[in-house]
Amino acid sequence: MAASEKDASVLAHIQHLVSEEHKLFEGGELTPEEQHRLIAVQVELDQCWDLLRQRRALREFGGDPSQAHARDADTVKKYIG
């Protein structure tokens, strides 16, 4: 898979997760299951954005973007912004 195809795949997954997140928010008060799912979606979004940033940074500085990898939830949730 070419670099831009992989990035497009990650972006498509991000769009899917954002859509799911919006649907959960629009539903009003969340059930415990929906709250759990919302947290899982938000963590996965953070991981996807992190992966995309890693790929872009590697590409920008002459590295191989395929060397980027998804980091665990504990690592990504410590990021600010």
N, C-alpha and C positions, 0 to 999 in steps of 0.2 A: 504494500500500500504506500503510495507516494506521500510525502510530508503533508502536502495540502489536503490530500484525501483523509489522512488521519486526523488532522485538525478539524476538518469539516465534520467528521464522524463525532468527535468530542463535542463540537459546537451543537450538532443536532441533538445529542444526548442532553446537553445543558438546556436547550430549548424545551425538550420534552419534560425535564424535571421542573423547570420554571412554570410550565403550563400546569403541571400537577400541583405545584405549590400554590399557584393562584386559585385553582379550583378548591383546594382545601381552605384557603382563607375566605373565599367567597361563600362558603357553606355556613357561615355563622359560627356558633359555638361548636367546638370540636369534641368528638367523643374521645375517650382515652386511646382508642386504636388510631384515630385520625391524628391525635397529638403525637403519638409514637411515630407514625408514618411521616408527619411533617418534619420532625427532628431528623429522621433518616434521610429524607429528601434534601434537607439543608446541609447535612454533613456530606452527602454525595455531591451536591453542587460545589461545595468548597473544595472537595477532592478533584473534581473535574476542572475547575478554574485553575487550581494549582498545577495540574498536569499540563494544561494548555500554556500557562505562563512558563513552566519549565521548558516545554518544547520550543516556544518562541525565543527564550533566552539562549538556549543551546544553538539554535539556528543563527541568531544574531551574532553570536560570538564564535562562529565557525565550528561548533560542535555538531554532533549527530543527534537530531531531535528524537530519534528512535530510542535513545538511551534514557529518555525521561521515563519516570514510572510514577504510578499513583502512590501517594504516601498514605500512611494509616491515619485514621480519623483523629487519634490523639495528637498527632503532629500538626495536622491542618487546623484543628480547632483552636490552636494557640496563636494563630495568625490574627492580626488586627486589620480591619478594613476589608 
